[in-house]
């Protein structure tokens, strides 16, 4: 099981945020022995400890950044129907660089926005930050609460 953590809001001192984020991520080290990563900007900071199961390619490491759509994602879980969603997204013209359910989740969000959650089958928790709209979404499972934050 992966570990995710982060901060959302205006980051005034990047070095302090990086140190705090690193401390948070270190407490999750036991949840993700395969890889770790972080992303700190002036609007958000995400960290991830990865337990690689579906796609062990390092290109699937997180936080996952999709520069084309301006999305940053940190995610834990498994999307059971990610192959079906991927096929649908490919038909719609989306391009993929990995075989991961992480990238499918990111592209699904780019395609359908928050309504993409209704299409997901699985167990998951994720934070996704849309850099174009300065909006963050925190989601836990398809039927659980959704928190939307605007920067």
C-alpha positions in Angstrom: 0.0 0.0 0.0 1.5 3.3 -1.0 1.7 6.3 1.2 0.6 9.8 0.2 0.9 13.2 1.9 1.0 16.9 1.0 0.0 20.5 1.5 -2.3 22.6 -0.5 -2.3 26.4 -0.4 0.1 29.2 -0.9 3.6 28.1 -0.1 5.7 31.1 1.0 8.9 29.4 2.0 9.7 26.5 -0.3 12.6 25.2 1.9 10.4 24.9 5.0 7.7 23.2 3.0 10.3 20.8 1.5 11.6 19.9 4.9 8.1 19.4 6.4 7.0 17.4 3.4 10.1 15.2 3.7 9.4 14.5 7.4 5.8 13.6 6.6 6.9 11.2 3.8 9.5 9.6 6.0 6.8 8.5 8.4 5.2 6.7 5.5 8.4 4.9 4.3 7.1 1.5 5.5 4.2 1.8 3.1 6.2 2.3 0.0 9.6 0.7 -0.2 9.9 0.7 -4.1 10.2 4.5 -4.8 9.6 7.9 -3.3 9.1 11.3 -4.8 8.0 14.8 -4.1 6.8 17.9 -5.9 6.8 21.3 -4.3 5.4 24.4 -5.9 4.2 27.8 -4.7 0.6 26.3 -4.7 0.9 22.7 -3.5 3.3 20.1 -2.3 2.9 16.4 -2.7 5.0 13.4 -1.6 4.6 9.8 -2.4 6.0 6.5 -1.1 5.5 3.8 -3.7 4.7 0.1 -3.5 4.9 -0.8 -7.2 2.4 -3.5 -8.1 0.7 -2.9 -11.4 3.4 -1.1 -13.4 6.9 -1.2 -11.9 8.3 1.2 -14.6 9.9 4.2 -12.9 8.0 6.5 -15.3 4.9 5.6 -13.2 6.5 7.0 -10.0 4.6 9.7 -8.2 3.7 12.4 -7.8 2.7 11.9 -11.4 2.8 15.1 -13.4 1.0 15.6 -16.7 2.4 18.7 -18.2 0.0 18.6 -21.2 -3.0 19.0 -18.9 -1.3 20.8 -16.0 -2.2 18.1 -13.5 -0.3 16.8 -10.5 -1.5 13.5 -8.9 -0.5 11.6 -5.8 -2.5 8.4 -5.5 -2.9 5.2 -3.5 -5.0 2.3 -4.4 -6.0 0.3 -7.4 -8.4 1.1 -10.2 -9.8 -2.3 -11.2 -11.3 -1.1 -14.5 -8.3 1.0 -15.6 -7.7 -1.1 -18.8 -11.3 -0.4 -20.0 -10.9 3.3 -19.1 -7.6 3.4 -21.0 -9.1 1.9 -24.1 -11.9 4.5 -24.0 -9.4 7.4 -23.5 -7.2 6.1 -26.4 -10.3 6.1 -28.7 -10.8 9.7 -27.6 -7.2 10.6 -28.7 -5.4 10.6 -25.3 -1.8 9.4 -25.4 -0.1 7.4 -22.7 3.6 7.0 -21.8 3.1 4.3 -19.1 0.9 1.2 -18.5 -0.1 2.4 -15.1 -3.5 2.9 -13.6 -2.0 6.1 -12.2 -1.7 7.7 -15.6 -5.2 6.4 -16.5 -6.6 8.2 -13.5 -4.8 11.4 -14.5 -6.0 11.2 -18.1 -9.5 10.3 -16.9 -9.5 13.4 -14.8 -8.3 15.5 -17.8 -11.2 14.1 -19.9 -14.1 14.0 -17.5 -13.0 16.2 -14.6 -14.4 15.3 -11.2 -17.1 13.2 -12.9 -14.3 10.7 -13.7 -14.7 9.5 -10.1 -18.1 8.0 -11.1 -16.4 5.8 -13.7 -13.8 4.4 -11.3 -14.1 0.9 -9.9 -11.7 0.1 -7.1 -10.2 1.2 -3.9 -8.4 4.5 -3.9 -7.5 7.8 -2.3 -5.9 10.6 -4.3 -5.1 14.2 -4.4 -5.0 15.9 -7.8 -4.1 19.5 -8.4 -5.1 21.3 -11.5 -2.5 23.9 -12.1 -4.6 25.7 -14.8 -7.5 26.4 -12.5 -5.6 26.4 -9.2 -8.0 23.8 -7.9 -7.3 20.7 -5.8 -9.5 17.7 -5.3 -9.1 15.2 -2.5 -11.0 12.0 -3.1 -11.4 8.7 -1.2 -13.1 5.9 -2.9 -16.0 6.3 -5.3 -18.7 6.6 -2.7 -16.8 8.6 -0.1 -16.5 12.4 0.5 -15.0 14.7 -2.0 -13.2 17.9 -0.9 -12.6 20.6 -3.4 -10.1 23.4 -2.6 -9.5 26.5 -4.7 -6.2 28.4 -4.5 
